[in-house]
């Protein structure tokens, strides 16, 4: 049994987390192992979490850090990205120019004025295909994906 | 209309080894009446500004939409979950 599992079960026994939370954390620990076994022929959409969104527009951005000292599990609705990008088209031109200049100074030459609503939808749909998987030497696994 | 509804509840749970568990259940919906007044006032002002800008022929007259868009961004954070577990602590934040 891994240290993470022991720690989670210990916290469950101490009553610090509920059974549901323990299950979710155990699932998040299990997922890197599944990734490792399917790493050679992996298709992000074929992996966890399955469901209707696996083939449609992704709904959430997941960030999972496991295997190391800390376990982190973040789930952010992609609606934040969608509405945030749409909001950029409503920012006053003077402010937008300043934003673009500032981003350019920091090495990000991205003109938000050119973003169209269709582009935003296409961008979000294509995020379904994206998966970032970082395995560090100390066994920590960072996984970023949308589903 | 649902897309404009701000978060209902923010649930923050912190547990540490050797310390008392800590949980805050923030009933954000109690702030809705205040938010409604603030947003209503802001919409009224921006609508007047937009009208004035439109009449004067200004190219940009979308401040009302900007306020509504900001409200949508606030509403879209519903469903955010953060779960962090370390050796001696567990932090969980849920926005409903």
Boltz contact constraints between the chains, C-beta under 6 A:
constraints:
  - contact:
      token1: [A, 16]
      token2: [B, 15]
      max_distance: 6.0
  - contact:
      token1: [A, 16]
      token2: [B, 90]
      max_distance: 6.0
  - contact:
      token1: [A, 70]
      token2: [B, 86]
      max_distance: 6.0
  - contact:
      token1: [A, 71]
      token2: [B, 85]
      max_distance: 6.0
  - contact:
      token1: [A, 72]
      token2: [B, 84]
      max_distance: 6.0
  - contact:
      token1: [A, 73]
      token2: [B, 83]
      max_distance: 6.0
  - contact:
      token1: [A, 74]
      token2: [B, 82]
      max_distance: 6.0
  - contact:
      token1: [A, 75]
      token2: [B, 81]
      max_distance: 6.0
  - contact:
      token1: [A, 76]
      token2: [B, 80]
      max_distance: 6.0
  - contact:
      token1: [A, 77]
      token2: [B, 76]
      max_distance: 6.0
  - contact:
      token1: [A, 77]
      token2: [B, 79]
      max_distance: 6.0
  - contact:
      token1: [A, 79]
      token2: [B, 76]
      max_distance: 6.0
  - contact:
      token1: [A, 80]
      token2: [B, 76]
      max_distance: 6.0
  - contact:
      token1: [A, 80]
      token2: [B, 77]
      max_distance: 6.0
  - contact:
      token1: [A, 83]
      token2: [B, 72]
      max_distance: 6.0
  - contact:
      token1: [A, 83]
      token2: [B, 73]
      max_distance: 6.0
  - contact:
      token1: [A, 83]
      token2: [B, 76]
      max_distance: 6.0
  - contact:
      token1: [A, 84]
      token2: [B, 73]
      max_distance: 6.0
  - contact:
      token1: [A, 87]
      token2: [B, 69]
      max_distance: 6.0
  - contact:
      token1: [A, 87]
      token2: [B, 73]
      max_distance: 6.0
  - contact:
      token1: [A, 90]
      token2: [B, 62]
      max_distance: 6.0
  - contact:
      token1: [A, 90]
      token2: [B, 65]
      max_distance: 6.0
  - contact:
      token1: [A, 90]
      token2: [B, 66]
      max_distance: 6.0
  - contact:
      token1: [A, 90]
      token2: [B, 69]
      max_distance: 6.0
  - contact:
      token1: [A, 92]
      token2: [B, 60]
      max_distance: 6.0
  - contact:
      token1: [A, 93]
      token2: [B, 60]
      max_distance: 6.0
